[in-house]
Amino acid sequence: MVVYEEKNAKNLIHPIDRSWEIWRFCPHRFAANIYIGCSHACVYCYARSLRPDYHKRIEVRINAVELARRELKWWKGRLQPVNFGSATDPYQTAEEKYKLVRGVLEEFYNFNSPCFIATKSDLVLRDIDIISKLSSKNLCAVLFTIITLDEKLKKKLEPFSPSIERRLRAIEELSETGIPVNVRIDPILPYINDDPTVLKELISTLSGLGVRHIISSVLKISKTVWKNFKRFLGKYDYTLIKKYEKLYFKKGFEDLAGYRRAETTYRHKVLKQIAELCKEYKLTFGTCKEGFFDLHTARCSGLKLKGRYYPSLENYWKFIRERKAFTSLEDIMHVAESFRTSKKYRRKLRVAWLKGLLFKDIPGVKQERDLEQGVVYRIEGD
């Protein structure tokens, strides 16, 4: 049974650059979660690490509309695109009862502020008119998550989320209205939804429905994710447990956010397959916090909305590749300044550079020390 807790929150729109991984990879770092907790109960959910009852106790920010109005007035058009759903689905079952999202979207329209909706629910169609109005001003896009077309598998992985059929219908209707729709095939679950034939069918289907861009990454494992997912594997195919332990804990590594990552060779192979399928079906492609920028044909999220964007690791990677020579901290600071970044941001960039964190675990980037310039980087092979 899901319990709703109504609360008057102190704020709604907030930055999400608290971890190095978000700070390094994400060009848009603001979120507005109207609900805290998500009833979909996906077995791979990262946010369930926040508390054990994350999928059963949903905090409802009942003053979300008022907060949006106040905060957007304060920001006065200086916002990056705001993510509706960085930790929870804004159109989960709670939204059927509370109907808060529409009011928040209307405030974003009134203040000409950009946002994007990350969801697994066809309930988004209820607000297609206001989303369309935002989209017509290049202020809104929808990001659906679909990791399989197999409904039986979906029910095991995402037990209380809307069906695949309902999501596909919603994607088609949104696309026909002219609203940009991108899809997250995320996460890729090794040995489960990574078969090339299955991926081809999925991408072919999405292309036919008007999807413009695909985002993908391989499952990242925290202690909580592993606890929930290992339980799932025990029921789905217990022989996969040892394969995951080998892929993640023997051959993998821990990233700067504390997640276990699968072996780099495996990750690049499966994501390259998706990138090639996207090219075949004329979709753009980007990975999420993977570092395989050689596979990208657009910004990671595929978003082309109005608004400010911070420089991401991909911008720095492209700069170094184009130079085809060692790049110094002074060079990279010029890139950051071209984005009109704050002094606080540039101080953090300096720390990341000097401590070797900026390009940590990014394949193909070589770090060296120069007597005159200190720490320098270049793309291997260039």
Sequence and secondary structure as in RCSB ss.txt:
>XXXX:A:sequence
MVVYEEKNAKNLIHPIDRSWEIWRFCPHRFAANIYIGCSHACVYCYARSLRPDYHKRIEVRINAVELARRELKWW
KGRLQPVNFGSATDPYQTAEEKYKLVRGVLEEFYNFNSPCFIATKSDLVLRDIDIISKLSSKNLCAVLFTIITLD
EKLKKKLEPFSPSIERRLRAIEELSETGIPVNVRIDPILPYINDDPTVLKELISTLSGLGVRHIISSVLKISKTV
WKNFKRFLGKYDYTLIKKYEKLYFKKGFEDLAGYRRAETTYRHKVLKQIAELCKEYKLTFGTCKEGFFDLHTARC
SGLKLKGRYYPSLENYWKFIRERKAFTSLEDIMHVAESFRTSKKYRRKLRVAWLKGLLFKDIPGVKQERDLEQGV
VYRIEGD
>XXXX:A:secstr
  EEEEE  S SEEE   SHHHHHH S  EEE SEES TT  TT SGGGS TTTTTEEEEETTHHHHHHHHHHHH
TT    EEETSSS TTSHHHHHH  HHHHHHHHHHTT  EEEEES GGGGGGHHHHHHHHHTT EEEEEE   S 
HHHHHHHSTTS  HHHHHHHHHHHHHTT  EEEEEEEE TTTS  HHHHHHHHHHHHHTT  EEEEEE  B HHH
HHHHHHHHHHH TTHHHHHIIIIIIS EE TTS EE  HHHHHHHHHHHHHHHHHTT EEEESS   GGG SS T
T    SS     HHHHHHHHHHHTS B HHHHHHHHHHTT  HHHHHHHHHHHHTT TTTT TTEEEEEETTTEE
EEEETT 
